[in-house]
Amino acid sequence: MKVTIDNITVEVENNSTILDAARKVGIDIPTLCYLKEANEIGACRVCQVEVQGARSLAAACVMPVFDGMVVSTTSKKVRNARKATVELILSNHNRDCLSCPSNRNCELQTVAEEMGIRQVPFEGENDFGVLDDSSPSIVRDQSKCILCGRCVNVCKKKQGSSILDFTERGITTKISPLFNKNMTEVPCIYCGQCVNVCPTAALREKDDIDKVWAALECKDTHVVVQTAPAVRAALGEEFGMTVGTRVTGKMVSALKRLGFDKVYDTSFGADLTIMEEGHELLDRINNGGTLPMITSCSPGWIRFCEFNYPEFIPNLSSCKSPIQMHGAIIKSYYAEKFGVDAKKIFSVAIAPCIAKKSEAARPEMEVDGNRDVDAVLTTRELARMIKQASIKFSTLPDSNFDQDLCGADNGAGVIFGATGGVMEAALRTVSEVVAGKDTDVEFKSIRGLESIKEAEVALGDKKVKVAVVHGTANAAKLLDKIKAGEASYDFIEVMACSGGCANGGGQPKISASTRATTDIREARAAALYEEDAKKAVRKSHKNPQIKKLYDDYLEKPNSHKAHKILHTKYEAKEAYPV
């Protein structure tokens, strides 16, 4: 079909919307509620356009094109309507922008600026409602909500959780959990995908920056930080860099300037996870253990399983996540070797994941009374901390992670940040352990963004069927097929977020228009695979510091000591306890 938009003619497919057609020729129509494949409901009306011959303005995000359609996105009628719409939204919005966590990174603020709004001529009810900061991961601020519905539909359609929904009617309409419960009283998995798509600060991560600053400023505290693989592929976006720019060296330099005593790569913890998880898998296969074994790296997935599929808890690997393993080793092996009192160590993790905050707070995540991880900062929080310290990130030189005890470069741990990365890292090691000789380094059949990926892999003389799934709604589909006897596997990787950690709930927020033109999951994953390919060591069991850890301290994978420090247990949770 041929459509003319602002005097530009474009050919589009017949199922396209006006918004699709406009973006094809580089015309940016503002949106607030629109989210491709999740929230295409035309609720906010900010995307109104004028269609020649139509009686009223149309919402570009839902209005289908027709052959010969003529559209204006800049007429006076359109400009006035959009401006009035945004003014009405602002009339009932908490406008403390200067102190807002989303200041200068708020889609509503951006749209208001573009429309030249300098004062709000209307005054709403200003019933700002609740500020729910009950959970260790997510803060819900009703005063910032514009009822766009993005969070509702991402939670429902992408994550399969349906924690949030519209309640009440008319001017009293709100978005909240069931019966206005707080976030700890509902089966929220704290994946943070709702936070990622929120155009304002109605949903945000709980900020732990002050806690970390306090530790850094305490002379009696030894502060160690680890950074998860996906952080390096996204942190640069907070400083104006292109999506998917890898900033490993600059990130390490920034952390050292902030004053951390040691800066480690969580890929060490990932290597440790592979050693424990890989041998756990072999033990289950060889000795009649519960199969399929399912990975336990993603805390959002763990909560989803505990709430919704408790019958699969025996299938979960007993391994802690890489971050928790790394933290536990810092409080034990590291403390012993460096002669530091474990109680004086403050262990910080930088993660792409909001759920890591709740994972670190789980009561079982400690050894001998020492918490594995004391504080978790998201990628966004680290960026804010760097800015607070007036560090010019883009001009920093590259530095290397500390390589002693809990370090050493290895590519296998780096790819944990992409969906399929945990599985690939595990297969690199397990296949070689079984074969007793060098085997493949890359397993490309389980890479990519297909929702459910399957492969059959040779482990010695056995064929092992594996699956990789990302997004808990997709995980539910896979588990339902297994329950129905329609699918059978030996090993499954599950990541709560679509695309894996690269698209975690704590990563830099991307506007809906950027998401429409760039697959951020693919761009960030490419940065991780690029770093992996450049490493001299690409298999977990060949990491020299991992070998030393087992020789000096843990004895062997799945030893009694390893289980005490590196393994845990999970239990069924009641979704809505009475």
N, C-alpha and C positions, 0 to 999 in steps of 0.2 A: 504494500500500500504506500501511496505517496502522501506525505503530510507536510504542510508548510507551517513552520514555527518561527515567528519573528522574521518573516521574509526569507527564511532558509528552508529549502525543500529537502526532505530526507525520505528514503525508502525504509520501511520497517515491516516486520512480520505482522500478520493480522491479529495476533494475540497480545500485541504491545499496548502499553498505556502511553498517555501523553508524556509522562515523566520519563519513560524509557526512550521515547523518540527524542526528547529534549537533550537528554544526557548523551545520546549518540552523536549529536552535533555540538557538544560542549556548552549547552545552555544549562545553567545551574538554577533549577527551581528550588526555592527553600522548602524544607520539610522539617517536621518535628516528630510526628508519630510514625512515619513510614520506616519500615525495616524489611528489606527484601526477604521473601519466603517465610516471614514470621508475623509481620504486623502490617498488612496492606488493607487498611480499614478506612482511610480517609477521615479520621476523627478530628484532627487538629484544624483542618481547613487552611493551613498556612500556604499550601501549594496551589491555591486557587489560580485559575487561568481563564481567559476569555476565548470561547470557541465561537467563531463566526456563525451566526444564525441561531445560536442557542439562547434560550430565554434567561438563563442565569449562569453564573460562573460555575466552573467545574473543578473538582479536586483532581489534579493531574495524576496523583499516585494511583487512582483507581479507575479513572475515565479511559475506556478503550478508544483507540483511534479508529477512524474510518477513512476510506480512500477519498482524497480530496479535502480532508479536514484542514481548516486554516485556524491557527492558534496565535494569540498574543499573550505573552507573559509579562509585558511591561506597560500595558495601557494604564491610563489614569484610574480607571475603574478597578483594575486588578491591584494596583499599588495601594489605593485607598482601602480596599477590602482586606488585603493582607495586613496592612498596618493596624486597622481597627481590630482584627482578630488577635494579633499579638498583644495589643493594648489590653484587650479583655482578659487574655491569659495572665498578663502581668498584674492586673487589678487584684487578683486573689492569690498572688505569689509573694513569698517572703523574699524581699528584694535587698537583703543584706549582702550584696554581691562582694564587697571588699573583703569580708571575713569568711566568705563561702569557700569550701574546699574545691569547688569547680570554677572559681573565678578565673577568667581568661581561657577556660577549657569547657565552656558551657554552650550548648547549642542554642538555648533560648537567648542567652546574652548575645551571641553572635548574630542571630536573626534580628534581634531588637536593634543592634548597632547598624546592621546593613539597611534597615528600614528607617533609620534616622530618628528613632523614638528617643526624645529627651525628657518627656514627662508623661505620666499616665493619667489621662483625663477621667478615668473611672475608678471607683472604689468598691472593691468586693466585700464579701462577708469577713474575710481575713480570719476565718476559723482555722488556725494553722494545725490543730490536732496534735498528734503524738510525735514524740521523738523517741524511737525505740532503739536503745543501744545495749539491749540485754545480751546479745550474742557476742562471742569473742571475735566474730568475723565481719558481720554486716551491720551497718547503722541505717535505719529507715527513718527519714525525716519527711513527714507528711506535709510540712509547710513548703517544701520545694517541689512537690508533685504537681505535674500539669495534666495528669490523666491521659497521657498519650497511649498507654496500653502496651508499650514495648515489653516491659518486664513481665506482664501477665502472659503474653504469648510466647516469649522466649522460654519462660519456665514451663509452660504447658506443651508447646510444640517441639522444642529442641531438647529440653531436659526431661520431659515426661513427669514432672513433679507437681505442677499446678498448686503451688504454695500461695500465690497471690491471685486476687481477682477483684473486680469492681464490686463495691458494696453500696447499699442505699441508692437513692435516686435524685435526679434534678441537681439543685445547687449543693446538696449535701453528699453527692457522690464522692466516694473515696476508693483508693486501692489499698487493700490490706489483706493479711492472712485471715483465715476462717474465724468468724466470731470476734474479730479484732484482737486475736491472740498476739502475743509478741513472738519474735523470731526464734526463741528457744522453746516455745510451746507447740511448734508445728514441725513436720518432717522436712525442714529445709536442709539441703545438703551443703549449703554454703559455697556452692561452685562459683558464685559471683557473676554469672552470665547476665543476670538482671542488672547488676552494677555496670557492666561493660556497655550496655545499650541504653542506660538511663541518660536522657539528654541534659539533665540538670544534676543536682546533688541529692535528689530524693532518696537514692540508694547509693551507699558508698562503703568502702572498707573502714573498719575500725582503725584509727590512727594510733600507732605505737611508737612514733618517732621520739616523743619526749622520753619514753622509757629507755630507748637506746642512747639518747644524748646523756641521760643521767648516768648510765653505766660507763660511757666513755669518759665522763668528767670525774668519775670516782677513782682516786689514785690507787685504792686497794683492790680494784676489780680488774681482772685480766679478760679483755673482750676479744672474742674470736668470731669472725664472720665467715659464712659460706654463701656462695651464690649459685642458685639453680641454673641449669643450662639455658633455659629459654629466656632468661633475663637479658643475656648479652645480645640476643637477636631483636630486642625491642626497646631497650633503655634509650638508645639514641633518638627515638621518635619524640621523646619528651624534650629534646633539645634541637628540634627542627630538622632532624635527619630523615632520610627516606625510609619508608617502611621496609623492614628486613635488613637494615644496615647492622653489620656485626661490630660491636664496640667492646670486645673482651678486654683489650689492653687498657683502654681509657677507663673502663669501669673499675678495674683493679687499682689504677692510679688514684681514682677518686676515693675509693674505700681506704686506701692507705693515708691519703691526706685528711680524711675524716678522723683518723686516729686509732683505727682497729689494730690490735697487737698482732694478729695473724689474719691473712686473707686467703681462704681456701676455695677450691672449686668443688661444688657438690657432685661433680662427676666422679670424685673419689667415693662418695657415699653410694653413687649409682653402681660403680664397679663392685663395691662390697655387696650391694643388693643382688647383683648378678651371681656372685659367688654363692651366696646363701640360697637364693631362689632357684638357681640352676641346679644345684645339688639336691634341693628339696624336690624339684620336678623329677629328677632321675630316680630318687628314692621312691617316689609315689609310683612311677611307671614300673620300676623293677620289683617292687614289694607290695603291689596291690593297694596302694593308697587311693584316696579320693580323687577322682578325675571327672571333668577337666579341672586342672589347677588354674586358678584365676589370679592375676597380678593384684598386688595390694599397694601399689605406689601412689594411687590417686585417692586422697582423703574424701573428696566429693563422691567418688564411686563407692567407697567403703560405706559411707553414711547411706547412700541410696540402697545398697544391698541390705544393710542392717534394718532399714525401715520397710523396704518393699519386697525383697527377696531373701528373707532370713534362711530359707531352706538351702541357699547356696553358700552360707557362711562356712561350712566345712570345706568347701572348694577353694576358699581364699587362701593364698599363701600366708603363712604365719609371719613373714618378714615385715619389719617396719619399713616405712618409706625411706628413700635415700637420705632425705634431710634429717629424719629422726635417727637413722643409723649413724650418720656422720656426727650428729650432736652427741649421741651416746658414746662414741669413740673418743670425742674431744674431752668428755667428762670422765673418761676412764683411762684408756691407753695413753692419750696425749698428756693428761694430768700427771700420770705416773712417770712417763719418760722425761717430762720437762720439770718435774718436781713442783708442780703448782697444785695448791689445794683446790679440789674440784668445786668446793662450795664458793670459791672466789672467782670461778670462771663464769662469765656471762656469755652464753652462746646465742649468736644472732644468725638468722637465715634470711636471705633475700630471695623471694619466691615470686613466680608469676601467678600465684594461686592464693585466693582469699581463704580457701578451706584449710590451708596450712596453718592458719592461726588457730582454728578450732582443733586441728589435729595435735598441735603442740600443747594444747590445754587438756587433752584427754588424760584422765588420771593414770592410765597404764603406761604413759610415755615418760617413764623415769626408771633409773637404776640406782638402787641403794639410797633412795631419798633425794637423788639429784635429777632435776628435770633435764631431759635430753636437749631441749631447745627452750631458751628463756624468752625470746621475742622473734616474731616473724614480721618482716617488712615486705610489702609488695614492691613491684617494679616502680609503680607510681610514687610510693612513699620514699623509696631511695632517691628518685629524681627530686622530690621536694627537699629532702635532706641535703642533697648536693647544692641545690639552689640557696638554701638557708645558710650554707657555709660560704656562699659567694664564689664557688669554684666554677671556673669557665670550662665546662666539660669538653666542648668541641676542640679546645686548644691543648688539652692534656696530652702528654706523651704516653706511649704504651708501656705498661709494666706487666710483669709475670706474676701469676699466683705463687704463693709460698709452696715449695716442693718437698718440704720435710714431713715425715710421719704421716700426715693426712693429705698429702698432695700427689704430685706426679701427673704429667699430661697423659691423657688417653682419650681416644675418640669415641669409644663405645658409650661412655657415660654422657657425652655431649648430646648424642641423638635422643636421649630420654625425653628431650623437650618436644619432639614431634610424635604424632600418632604413629605407632608401629616401631618406634625407637627402642622401647623396652624389649619387645619381642626380638628385634634384630640383634640387639646387644646380647640377649640371652642365648640366641642360637649360635652366635659367633663363638661363645665360650663352650656351651654344652656340646655342640657338634664336635669340637676339637677334643674335649675331655673324653668323649665316648670313642672317637676314632683313634686317639693317641697320636695324632699327627696334625700338621697344619691343614685347615679347611677354609672354606669361603669366608671372606671378610664382609661382603655385601649380600644382603637378601632383599633385592629390590621388589620382589613380588608382594611384600607386605608394606611397602611405602605408598604414599599417596593419600588422597582424601575421600576415597570411596568409603561409604558409611560402615560397611562390614567387609573385611578382606579375609580370605581364606588361603591356606597353603598347606601342602604336604611336604614334610622335610625328613630327610634320612638322618637318623641318629644311629650310626653303626649299621646293624642289620635290621633295625626297626624303622617303620614309617610312622611318623608322628604328625597328627593333623592339628594345625594351629589356626587361630582366628584372632583378628585385631578389630576392635570396635571403639569408636569415639562418640561422645555424646550419650548421656544416660538414657534418652529415649530410644536410641539405637541399641543400647545394651539391653534394655527391656525386651525389645523384639527378639534379640538373639537368645536370651534366657528363656523366653516363652517357647521358642522353637526347640530348645533342648528339653524343656519340660514335656513338650508334646511328642518327643521322640522323633522330631523331624531333622535334627542335626546332632552330630556327635564330634567332640574334640578332645584332645589331650591337654592343650594349653591355650589359654585365652588372655590377651591383653585388653584391659578396659581403661579408658581415660574418660573422666566425667565431662570434659569440655570438648566441643567440636574442634578437631585439629590438634587435640592434646594440649600440653602445657603452653605451647606457643601462643595459643588463644585463651590462656587462663584468665580468670576473673580479676587478677591484679595487674594485668598488662595495661599499657597506655590505651586510653580511650580513643577510638577512631570514629569520626563523624559518619553518619549514614551515607553521605554522598561518596566518601572515600571507600567505604565498604562496598558500595555498588560498583566501583571501577577497579578495585584492587582486592585480591584474595589475600588478606593479611596472614592467614594460616599458611598458605603456600610460600609466601615471601619470607616469613620468619623461619619456617622449616628449612628452606633452601640455605639460609645462613648457617644453620646448625650442621647440615650435611657437608657444607663447604669446609667448616672447621674440622669436622671428623676426618675428611679426606686428606687434610694437611698434616695430621698427626702421625708420628713415627710408630706409636703403639695404638692399636685399634681394637684390642680385645682385653676384657676386664682382667682375666687371669694372668695377663702379661704385664700388668701395672706393677712396677718394682716395689712400690710402697705397700700395695696390697699383699704381695708375697711376704714382705717383711712383717707386716701386721700378723699374718697367720703364723709365721715362724716364731716370732717373739712373744705372741700374746694369745691368739685365739686357737692355736693348734691346727685346726682344720675346719672347713665349712660344716656347719650344723653340729659343731661340738657342743658340749654342755655349756661351756662359757659363752660361745657364740649365741646360743639360744637365750641365755640370761640377758645378754646385752642388746642383741639385734632383732629378737623376735617378740611377738606380742600375740594378743588374741582379740577376737571381736565377738559381739553378742547382739542378738535381736533387740530392736528398739520399738516401742509402741508409738505409732504415729501420732495419735491424739489421746494421751493418757487422761483418764477421768480424774 
